[in-house]
Amino acid sequence: MLKLGLLFVAIVVILSLLAPLIAPYDSTKAAGPPLSPPSMRHFFGTDNLGRDVFSRVLYGGQVIIGISILATLLSASVGFTLGMFSGYIGGRVDRALNVVMDSMYAFPSLILAIAIASVLGPSPLNAAVAIGVVYIPTYFRMGRNETMVVKSSPFIEAAVSLGVPRWRIVFRHILPNLIPSLVVVATINIADAALTESALAFFGYTVTPPTPDWGLDLSSARSYIINGSWWLLAPGFFIVITALGFSMMGEGLGERLGKKEI
């Protein structure tokens, strides 16, 4: 599972990074007749404006992967840090943070992301912030629960008895023991973030035309797909491959790290 996930992710990442070198046409300009089926000139055909779908898929990968990784880094850094301190300190601080995180869980993630993105306005950075905020509670709960388990260990009690500051205990002694779990959850979370980004783009909350984005291209092409232009589903195929690849990577890493711990 890990190897297959790595293969899917590698294909998408490499194609996206090499887009300026391998894209045959300008992704924002017409390159042929509108709604042309796949051919040797246009591997994935053209859209309703005559733009090369293959070129737009390549450049669209840069947007979705960049936003997904940035959102994951944001949510992991904030949520995990708050979770560790909440789990270690406990008391009123822990109860207050739990109330805030539980209230965020009360909203469906996509609805909350759309609400935040609509307030911030359509841009890749704002979309990353909106998605990152949505997944902060996920990392908070994981960091809190893992910290509460680790802090009862003898080496933590020894550090407390020696008068080591709390922040040093959290970052120097607790965090290294939580990194394997963080890596697994973050990898899987990139898949969720990619799906959320696609949904936001579908509703127009990430980039503005003519910037290529898989979700935005699917939104623009939905009426033409129904009428028989099946090749316009190519961005959706790459969304599935990306999400599946990161999910399988996370599951594979979880199995591999679990076996090592045993």
N, C-alpha and C positions, 0 to 999 in steps of 0.2 A: 504493500500500500504506500509506503514512504517513497519507494523508487518511482512508482507510477505517478504519484502526486508531484514529485520533483520534476518528472518529465513534462507534465502538463504546464507547470509553472514556468519551467525553463523555456518552453516553446513560446509562451505568451510574452514573457519578459524579453527574450532575445529579439523576437519580431518587433516589439515595441521600441526597444532601444535602437535597433538598426533601421527604424522607419525612414529616417532621412536618406539612407543609402539604398534601400531596396524598394521604396515606394515608387511606382512607375509614373505617377502623376501628382500634381498639386491637389491636396485633399480638399481644398476649399473652392476650387474652380471646376467648371465643366470640362470634361475630357472626352466626351463622346455623345451620341444620341441619348436622350432620356430613356430610362427603363430598358436598356439593352441587356439581354441575358448574358450569362458568363460566356466568355470566348477567350481566344489567345491574346487579344488586346486588353481585355478587362476580365481578369480571373474570376472576380465575384460580381461581374456585371456593373451596371451604372444605376444610380438612383433617379428619382423623378426630376432632378435638376441636371442630370448628365454627369455627375461627379463619380469618380471611380470608387466603388465600394471597398475594394481591397486596400487602396491607399487610406481611406477613412478608417478602416478597421485597424490598420497599423498605428496610425497616429492616435486613434481613440484609446488604444491600450495604454498609452502614456498617461492619459488623463485619469482613467479609472484606477490604475495601479498606484499612481502618485497620490491621489486623494485617499485611497484605502490605506496605504502605508502611513501617511501623515496622520490620518484619523486614529489609527491604531496606536501610534506612538503617543499621541496626545492623551487618549483615554487611558492607556496603560500607565503612563508616567503620573498622571493625576490620581486616577482611581487606586492604583496599587500602593502609592505612597500614603494616601489617606487611609487605606485599609490596614496597612501595617501599623501606623501610629494609633489608629482606633483600636485595633486588636491588642496592642501592647499596653496602651494607657488605660483603656476600659473606662468605667464610671460614666459620668455625665457626657463627656466628650463622645464616647462610643455610642451612647443612646441617641444623642443629638444627630450624629452623622448617619446612624441607621435610619432615623426618621426621614432624613432628607433623601437618602438613597431609595428607601421603600416608596416614597412619594413619586420619585422618578420612574420606578418600576410600574407604577399604576397606569402610566401612559403607554400605549403601544409604541414600540420603538420607531416605526416608520412615521407615525403621526407626529411624534415628538420631533423627529428629524426634519420633517416638512415644516412644522411650526417655526423651529429655530432658523431654518434656511430662508423661509419667507420673510422673517424679520431682518435677517442680515443682508439679504439680497443675493442674486445669482452670481456666484464666482467660485472657482475651484477651492480657494482658501476658506471661504465661508461654508462651503459644503463639507470640507474636512472638519471644521470646527463643529458643525451641527452633528455630524456622524460621531465625532469623538466624544461629545457631551453625552450622547445617547448611551454609549457603552461604558461610561465611567462606573456605574453601579456594578457591572459585571466584574471588573477588576477589583473594585472595593471589597466586594464580598469574598472573592478568592483570597485577596491579600489579608483580610481580617481573619478569616477562618484558618488559613495556614499559619498565621502569626500566633494565634491563640494556642495552636498545637505545639509550635516550636518553642514558645516562651516558657513552657513548663519543663524544658530540658535542663539537665544538670549544668551544662556549660553556660546557659543564660543565667541561671541562679548564681553561679560563681561570679559572672561579670557584674551582676547587681550587687553582690556582697562586697566586691572590690571597689564599688563606687563609680563604675563606668557610666558616663552620661547616657541618657535614654536614646538620643539621636544616634550615638555611636553604636549602641547595642543593636538598634534597628538596622542600620545600614551596614555595619561591619560583621555582625554575627547572625542576624535573622535573614537579611536579604539574600545572601549566597545560597541559603538552603531552600529558597523559594524560586530561584531562577529557572529550574527545570519546568515547574508548573507554569510559570509566567510565559516561557517560550512556547509551550504547547497551546495555551489559551490564546496567546497573541496570534499564532499562526492560523488557528481556526477562526479567530475574530476578523482577520483580513478577508476571509471568504464572506463573512456576514457584512463587513463594511463594503465590499465590492457590490454585493446585491443591493444594499441600501443606496449606494451611490448611483447605481443604475436606475433605481426607482426615482431618486431625486432628479436625475437627468431626464428621465421620461416625462416628468412633470415640469421641466424647465427651471430647476433650481441650482444647477451647477454651472454649466457654460452656456453661452449664447451663440446662436448660429452666426457664421458658418463653421465655428470650431467643431471638430469631430469629437463625438462622444457616443459610446455604444448605446446607452439608454436614450439619448436624444435622437439618434438616427433611427432607432426602433419606433420612437414616437412619431417621427416625421413620416415613416414608411408604412405605418399600420394599415392605412386604407389601401395602399397599393399592394401590400402583401395579400390582403383578402381578395383582391382582384386578379391574383395569379402571379405577381412578381415575387416568387418564393425566395429568390437569391438575396433579397433585402433582409432576410432573417440571419445573415452572416454575423452581424454584431451580437445577436442573441446567442448564437452558438459559442462565440468566444466568451460571453459572460458566463455561460454554463461551465466551460472548460476552466476558466479562471477560478471560479468559486469551488468547483470540484477538486481542482488541483491543490488549493490551499487547505481545503478540508481534509483531504487524504493525507497531506503532509502533516497536519496537526495530529490526526489519528495515528499515523505511523510513528511520529516522534513520541507520542504518549506511550505507545506499546514499547518502543525501543528504550526510552528512559525508565519505564516501569520495570522492564527486565533487568536493566543495569542496577536499579535500586535493590531488587531482590537478590 
